[in-house]
Amino acid sequence: MSTHMVTVKTRGTVTIAIERCKGCDLCIPVCPPKVLDMSSAVNSKGFRYPMLRAGCTGCAACVMVCPDFCFEVFKYTTPLEHAVEVNDDPDAGSVTGPAAKANASNGPKASNGPKGDRS
């Protein structure tokens, strides 16, 4: 298995109300940059919830399809750059290592989000 580091620009972010999520999975396929993945963990209701990886554009597609209003979208005034490890194995997930750690720190939040322009 071969991996390498790439730089990903993030132009926005989302906060995710994980306790409100019912795991419908509608947000995953509509995300244009494909930065949402379903967690393996579950919330207190027993549902899996989306996790955010680096590369969000702040497009709000997730907000528009979510029937449970779990997302709040923020756009950064200046894009952020993240170094992520990419797995070259076509049978494995595309992002490994630090990206998983980025999910834990930049994924679901209960805060008001980062400073910047709201969509």
N, C-alpha and C positions, 0 to 999 in steps of 0.2 A: 504494500500500500504506500503510495507516494502522496505527500502533501506539500503545499507551498503557501506562502503568505501573499495576500493581495490587499490593496487599499480600496475600501468601499466608501463612497460619499453618501451621507445621510442628510437629506434636505428637510426632513420632518420626523415626527415621532407620534406615537399614540399611547394613551393611557388605556388600560384594559381593566374593567371591573370584573375580575375573575369570579367573584362570588355571584354575580348576576348572570354569568354565562351558563347556557344549557348545552353547550357542545354541539350546536347544529352544524358546524363546519362550513357555513355559507361564506364566511370571510376568507377562507384559505384560497379557493380558486379564483376569486375576483381581484386579489391583490396583484396589481401590475408588476411590481418589482419582485414578487414571490418571496417576501420577507416574513410572512406569517406561517407558523407551523403549529400543529396541535401538540399540546404537552402530553407527556405520559402520566404526569401527576393529575390528580383530580381535585376539584374544589370541595367545600363542605357538603354540597348536594350530591357529590359523586360524579360530576361531569368533568370531562377534559376541557381545557380552555386554550385559546391561542397564545402563542409566545412570539414576541417580536425579535427579529434579527436585525443587524445593521443593514442600512440601505433604504429605509423608508423614505418615500418622496412626499408624504403628507397629502396624497391625492384624495383621501377620504372615501375610497371605494368601500372599505370595511364598514364605515359608519352608515353608508347608504343601504347596505344589505342586512345589517344586524337587526334581527327582530327584537332583541332584548336591550338595545341601547347600551352596549358594553364599551363602546369606543368613544374617546375624545381625541381629536386630532390637533396637532400643533405643527406649524412650519417654522423652521429656523430662518432667521434673517441672513445668516451666513452658514453654508453647509459645513457639517462636521465630517472629518475623515476618520475611519476606523480601520485598523489592520486586522484582518481575519485570516484564519487558516483554512485552506480549501483542499478537500480530498480529491485526488485525481481518479480514484476508483469509481467507475461508472455505476457499479452496483451498490455503492454506499451513499449516504447522504452527502451533499455537496460541501457542507460547512461543518468543521469539527473544532475541537479545542477551544480557543479563546472566544469563538462565537457563542458557544454554549454559555460561557461565563458572561458574555455581553448580554445574553438573554436574561440571565438572572438579575443583572443590575439595571438593564435598560428596558426590560420587558414589562410585565404587568406591574402597575403602580397604583397607589391610592392617593397620590399627590395631585396638585393642580397642574403638573407638567412643567416643562422647561420654559424659560423665557423666550419670547419670540412672538410672531404673529399667529393668531388662531385662524384656522380655516373656517 
